[in-house]
């Protein structure tokens, strides 16, 4: 009997994975509009074998360009040594030493080929830290740790494989983000907690909390005169909007929804789990008593979760905030600037979603717990 159930679960999972993969493939069946010309340009891996001309000054700084000999490890010129120019910039170039692994831009125009150092090869560092993260989560979390990694992969696949392509096709970023947030919540909480009344209440509470954060952000934007066109990189976004169907005015609010999702999901699951545990301990408790218990637990979580969101937004805008502080701008100038207004809008709307998730989830969880009797 258990074998039959196990095979049934595996079959359902296989069908679900195939269906999800099919949706991703279908969503990505379109041709992108070229926004820049990359003809004759490729990014390849290489290793520095010799410093031909150094640009290190006596004060320890680098000026001008460095000329290096590199051995190509990928692409058309794999295995061949080529001279490359290494610009000493903060955004481009690398600290080239013999043995350093780098990324080289290969520019080909007719019979002429140029090699320029783009950056340090960070591929192994990214993969290495990702594997360490996954290993630590699985080691500490056990089976649930594995499920947590799977849910993270699913969320990443939803964002990259479904949300971005459908935004590119002209579908509302806000609507898409809410759908992806709800779908991710269902899969994540379902994997971690199993599909029960506890999970259902957590999913509903999280979904409603995310929608509240989105509505609060749009209401704040309307009242403060802030739109998605008031962001710092609007020139690049306008160019993208003119050449694609992306609704760039909604991207700011879509970002707020995604940013708030993690904290809202955490609160929703915690409240639902707490109420379920309390009910399992004493099944004579009324819906009102369970609701009050959920609220009491939620009050302790509100401070930490709202701080989490505020600190996350401050961390993301740290350089901008420090620049404003250094220039000693007046209060009225700061308070009425778009940058500060957007940061406040993000922090407060996300926090409002977190706070209101507490009573909503507590109400749903207590109702479903008592209803089982």
C-alpha positions as CSV (number, residue, x, y, z in Angstrom):
1,X,0.0,0.0,0.0
2,X,2.8,2.4,1.0
3,X,4.7,1.5,-2.2
4,X,1.6,2.4,-4.3
5,X,1.2,5.7,-2.5
6,X,4.9,6.5,-3.0
7,X,4.8,5.7,-6.7
8,X,1.6,7.8,-7.0
9,X,3.4,10.8,-5.4
10,X,6.4,10.4,-7.7
11,X,4.1,10.2,-10.7
12,X,2.3,13.4,-9.7
13,X,5.6,15.2,-9.0
14,X,7.0,14.1,-12.4
15,X,3.8,15.4,-14.2
16,X,4.0,18.7,-12.2
17,X,7.7,19.2,-13.1
18,X,7.1,18.4,-16.8
19,X,4.1,20.8,-16.8
20,X,6.2,23.6,-15.1
21,X,9.0,23.0,-17.6
22,X,6.6,23.2,-20.5
23,X,5.2,26.5,-19.1
24,X,8.7,28.0,-18.9
25,X,9.5,26.9,-22.5
26,X,6.2,28.3,-23.8
27,X,6.8,31.6,-22.0
28,X,10.2,32.0,-23.5
29,X,9.2,31.4,-27.1
30,X,9.7,34.9,-28.5
31,X,12.4,37.0,-30.1
32,X,13.9,39.8,-28.1
33,X,14.3,43.3,-29.7
34,X,18.0,44.1,-30.0
35,X,18.8,47.1,-27.8
36,X,22.5,47.2,-28.5
37,X,24.9,45.7,-31.1
38,X,27.0,42.8,-29.9
39,X,28.2,41.7,-33.3
40,X,31.7,40.3,-33.2
41,X,31.9,40.6,-29.4
42,X,32.3,37.6,-27.1
43,X,33.2,37.1,-23.4
44,X,35.7,34.3,-22.9
45,X,37.7,32.8,-20.0
46,X,41.5,33.2,-19.8
47,X,44.5,32.9,-17.5
48,X,47.2,35.5,-17.2
49,X,50.6,34.0,-18.1
50,X,52.8,37.2,-18.2
51,X,52.7,40.9,-17.4
52,X,54.1,42.6,-20.5
53,X,53.8,46.2,-19.3
54,X,52.7,47.1,-15.8
55,X,51.1,50.4,-14.8
56,X,51.7,50.3,-11.1
57,X,53.0,53.6,-9.8
58,X,55.3,54.2,-6.8
59,X,52.3,55.3,-4.6
60,X,50.7,51.9,-5.1
61,X,48.0,53.1,-7.5
62,X,47.5,52.1,-11.1
63,X,47.3,54.7,-13.9
64,X,46.5,54.1,-17.6
65,X,46.4,50.6,-18.9
66,X,48.3,47.4,-18.3
67,X,49.4,45.0,-21.1
68,X,49.2,41.3,-20.3
69,X,49.7,38.0,-22.0
70,X,46.8,35.6,-21.5
71,X,46.1,32.0,-22.4
72,X,42.5,31.6,-23.6
73,X,40.6,28.7,-22.0
74,X,37.3,28.9,-23.9
75,X,36.1,30.0,-27.3
76,X,37.6,30.1,-30.8
77,X,41.1,30.9,-29.5
78,X,41.1,28.2,-26.7
79,X,44.7,27.2,-25.9
80,X,46.3,30.1,-27.6
81,X,48.2,33.0,-26.0
82,X,47.1,36.5,-26.8
83,X,48.0,40.0,-25.8
84,X,45.3,41.8,-23.9
85,X,44.8,45.4,-22.6
86,X,43.7,45.7,-19.0
87,X,42.1,49.1,-18.2
88,X,42.6,50.2,-14.6
89,X,39.0,51.2,-13.9
90,X,36.7,50.6,-10.9
91,X,34.0,48.9,-13.0
92,X,36.1,47.3,-15.7
93,X,39.5,45.5,-15.7
94,X,41.0,43.3,-13.0
95,X,44.0,43.1,-10.7
96,X,46.1,41.0,-13.1
97,X,48.9,38.9,-11.8
98,X,50.4,35.8,-13.3
99,X,48.0,32.9,-12.8
100,X,44.9,35.1,-12.3
101,X,41.7,33.8,-13.9
102,X,40.0,36.5,-15.8
103,X,37.2,37.2,-18.3
104,X,38.4,38.7,-21.7
105,X,36.3,40.6,-24.2
106,X,37.1,39.4,-27.7
107,X,36.2,42.1,-30.3
108,X,36.4,40.9,-33.9
109,X,35.9,43.3,-36.8
110,X,36.8,41.8,-40.2
111,X,40.3,40.5,-39.9
112,X,41.1,42.6,-36.8
113,X,40.8,41.0,-33.4
114,X,41.2,42.8,-30.0
115,X,41.4,41.4,-26.5
116,X,40.4,43.5,-23.5
117,X,40.3,42.3,-19.8
118,X,36.7,42.7,-18.6
119,X,36.9,41.5,-15.0
120,X,38.1,38.8,-12.7
121,X,36.5,35.4,-13.3
122,X,34.0,35.2,-10.5
123,X,32.2,32.0,-11.7
124,X,33.9,29.6,-9.2
125,X,33.3,32.0,-6.3
126,X,29.6,32.2,-7.1
127,X,29.2,28.5,-7.5
128,X,31.3,27.7,-4.5
129,X,29.4,29.9,-2.1
130,X,26.1,28.7,-3.5
131,X,27.1,25.1,-2.8
132,X,28.3,26.0,0.7
133,X,25.0,27.7,1.4
134,X,23.0,24.7,0.1
135,X,25.2,22.3,2.1
136,X,24.7,24.3,5.3
137,X,21.0,24.6,4.9
138,X,20.6,20.9,4.2
139,X,23.0,19.9,7.0
140,X,21.1,22.0,9.6
141,X,17.6,21.7,8.2
142,X,17.8,18.0,7.2
143,X,14.8,17.0,5.0
144,X,13.2,20.4,5.4
145,X,16.5,22.0,4.5
146,X,16.4,20.1,1.2
147,X,12.8,21.3,0.6
148,X,13.9,24.9,1.4
149,X,16.6,24.7,-1.3
150,X,14.1,23.2,-3.8
151,X,11.6,25.9,-3.0
152,X,14.3,28.5,-3.6
153,X,15.2,27.0,-7.0
154,X,11.4,27.0,-7.8
155,X,11.1,30.7,-6.9
156,X,14.2,31.5,-9.0
157,X,12.8,29.6,-11.9
158,X,9.5,31.4,-11.6
159,X,11.1,34.8,-11.6
160,X,13.6,34.2,-14.4
161,X,11.6,31.7,-16.5
162,X,8.1,33.1,-16.2
163,X,7.9,36.6,-14.6
164,X,10.6,38.3,-16.7
165,X,9.5,36.9,-20.1
166,X,5.9,37.7,-19.5
167,X,6.8,41.3,-18.3
168,X,8.7,41.6,-21.6
169,X,5.6,40.6,-23.5
170,X,3.7,43.4,-22.0
171,X,1.8,41.8,-19.1
172,X,1.4,44.0,-15.9
173,X,4.5,43.6,-13.7
174,X,2.3,44.1,-10.6
175,X,-0.2,41.4,-11.5
176,X,2.6,39.0,-12.5
177,X,4.5,39.6,-9.3
178,X,1.4,38.9,-7.2
179,X,0.8,35.7,-9.1
180,X,4.4,34.5,-8.8
181,X,4.4,35.5,-5.1
182,X,1.3,33.5,-4.4
183,X,2.6,30.5,-6.5
184,X,5.9,30.6,-4.7
185,X,4.2,30.8,-1.3
186,X,2.0,27.8,-2.1
187,X,5.0,25.6,-3.2
188,X,7.4,26.8,-0.4
189,X,5.0,26.5,2.5
190,X,3.5,23.3,1.0
191,X,7.0,21.7,0.9
192,X,8.0,22.9,4.4
193,X,4.8,22.3,6.2
194,X,2.8,19.8,4.1
195,X,-0.6,20.6,2.8
196,X,-2.8,21.0,5.9
197,X,-5.1,23.6,7.4
198,X,-1.9,25.2,8.9
199,X,-0.4,25.6,5.5
200,X,-3.6,26.8,4.0
201,X,-4.0,29.6,6.6
202,X,-0.3,30.5,6.1
203,X,-0.7,30.7,2.3
204,X,-3.9,32.8,2.5
205,X,-2.4,35.1,5.2
206,X,0.8,35.6,3.1
207,X,-1.1,36.2,-0.1
208,X,-3.3,38.8,1.5
209,X,-0.3,40.4,3.3
210,X,1.6,40.8,0.0
211,X,-1.5,42.3,-1.7
212,X,-1.8,44.8,1.2
213,X,1.9,45.8,0.8
214,X,1.3,46.4,-3.0
215,X,-1.9,48.5,-2.3
216,X,-0.2,50.5,0.4
217,X,2.8,51.2,-1.9
218,X,0.5,52.4,-4.7
219,X,-1.6,54.5,-2.2
220,X,1.6,56.1,-0.8
221,X,2.9,56.8,-4.3
222,X,-0.4,58.4,-5.3
223,X,-0.4,60.6,-2.1
224,X,3.3,61.6,-2.4
225,X,3.3,62.0,-6.2
226,X,5.8,59.1,-6.7
227,X,5.6,56.9,-9.7
228,X,7.7,54.2,-11.3
229,X,9.2,56.9,-13.5
230,X,10.9,58.6,-10.6
231,X,13.7,56.1,-10.1
232,X,17.4,56.9,-10.6
233,X,17.9,54.8,-13.7
234,X,14.9,56.1,-15.6
235,X,16.9,57.1,-18.7
236,X,17.9,53.4,-19.3
237,X,14.4,52.2,-18.4
238,X,12.8,54.7,-20.8
239,X,14.9,53.4,-23.6
240,X,13.9,49.9,-22.8
241,X,10.2,50.9,-22.5
242,X,10.3,52.6,-25.9
243,X,11.7,49.5,-27.6
244,X,9.8,46.8,-25.8
245,X,6.4,46.2,-24.3
246,X,7.6,46.3,-20.7
247,X,5.4,48.5,-18.5
248,X,8.3,50.3,-16.8
249,X,6.1,52.4,-14.6
250,X,5.0,49.4,-12.6
251,X,8.4,47.9,-12.0
252,X,9.0,49.9,-8.8
253,X,5.8,48.6,-7.1
254,X,6.5,45.0,-8.4
255,X,9.9,45.2,-6.7
256,X,8.3,46.2,-3.4
257,X,6.0,43.1,-3.6
258,X,8.9,40.8,-4.1
259,X,11.0,42.5,-1.4
260,X,8.2,42.1,1.2
261,X,7.3,38.5,0.3
262,X,10.0,36.8,2.4
263,X,9.2,38.6,5.6
264,X,5.4,38.3,5.1
265,X,5.8,34.5,4.4
266,X,7.9,34.1,7.5
267,X,5.3,35.8,9.7
268,X,2.4,33.9,8.1
269,X,3.9,30.5,8.6
270,X,5.0,31.3,12.2
271,X,1.6,32.5,13.3
272,X,-0.2,29.6,11.6
273,X,2.2,27.0,13.2
274,X,1.9,28.6,16.6
275,X,-1.9,28.5,16.6
276,X,-1.9,24.9,15.3
277,X,0.5,23.8,18.1
278,X,-1.6,25.6,20.8
279,X,-4.7,23.9,19.5
280,X,-3.1,20.5,19.4
281,X,-2.1,21.0,23.1
282,X,-5.6,22.0,24.2
283,X,-8.4,21.3,21.8
284,X,-11.0,22.8,24.1
285,X,-9.8,26.3,23.3
286,X,-12.2,28.6,21.5
287,X,-11.6,30.4,18.2
288,X,-11.3,33.7,20.1
289,X,-8.7,32.3,22.5
290,X,-6.6,31.0,19.7
291,X,-6.9,34.2,17.8
292,X,-5.7,36.2,20.9
293,X,-2.8,33.8,21.3
294,X,-1.8,34.3,17.7
295,X,-1.9,38.1,18.1
296,X,0.2,37.9,21.2
297,X,2.9,35.9,19.4
298,X,2.6,38.2,16.4
299,X,3.3,41.3,18.5
300,X,6.7,39.9,19.4
301,X,7.5,39.3,15.8
302,X,6.3,42.6,14.4
303,X,9.3,44.6,15.7
304,X,11.9,42.2,14.4
305,X,10.3,41.7,11.0
306,X,9.7,45.4,10.4
307,X,13.3,46.1,11.4
308,X,14.4,43.4,8.9
309,X,12.6,45.1,6.0
310,X,13.7,48.6,7.0
311,X,17.4,47.5,7.4
312,X,17.2,45.7,4.1
313,X,16.1,48.8,2.2
314,X,18.6,51.0,4.1
315,X,21.4,48.5,3.2
316,X,20.4,48.6,-0.5
317,X,20.5,52.4,-0.6
318,X,23.5,52.8,1.7
319,X,25.7,54.6,-0.8
320,X,23.0,57.0,-1.8
321,X,22.1,57.8,1.8
322,X,25.8,58.4,2.8
323,X,26.2,60.7,-0.2
324,X,23.2,62.7,0.8
325,X,24.6,62.9,4.4
326,X,28.0,64.0,3.2
327,X,26.6,66.8,1.1
328,X,24.7,68.0,4.2
329,X,21.4,68.5,2.4
330,X,18.6,70.4,4.2
331,X,15.7,68.5,5.8
332,X,13.1,69.8,3.3
333,X,15.3,68.9,0.3
334,X,15.9,65.4,1.7
335,X,12.3,64.7,2.8
336,X,10.9,65.8,-0.6
337,X,13.5,64.1,-2.8
338,X,12.4,61.1,-4.9
339,X,15.2,58.8,-3.6
340,X,14.2,59.3,0.1
341,X,10.5,59.1,-0.7
342,X,10.9,55.8,-2.6
343,X,12.9,54.3,0.3
344,X,10.3,55.4,2.9
345,X,7.5,54.0,0.6
346,X,9.3,50.7,0.3
347,X,10.0,50.3,4.0
348,X,6.6,51.4,5.3
349,X,4.4,49.6,2.7
350,X,6.4,46.3,3.2
351,X,6.2,46.7,7.0
352,X,2.5,47.4,6.8
353,X,2.0,44.1,4.9
354,X,4.0,42.3,7.6
355,X,2.0,43.8,10.5
356,X,-1.4,43.2,9.0
357,X,-0.4,39.6,8.1
358,X,-0.4,38.8,11.8
359,X,-4.2,39.4,12.6
360,X,-5.3,38.0,9.1
361,X,-3.3,34.8,9.5
362,X,-4.3,34.5,13.1
363,X,-8.0,34.8,12.2
364,X,-7.8,32.3,9.4
365,X,-5.7,29.8,11.3
366,X,-7.9,29.9,14.4
367,X,-11.1,29.5,12.3
368,X,-9.7,26.5,10.4
369,X,-8.4,24.9,13.6
370,X,-11.7,25.1,15.4
371,X,-13.6,24.1,12.3
372,X,-11.8,20.7,12.2
373,X,-13.8,19.7,15.4
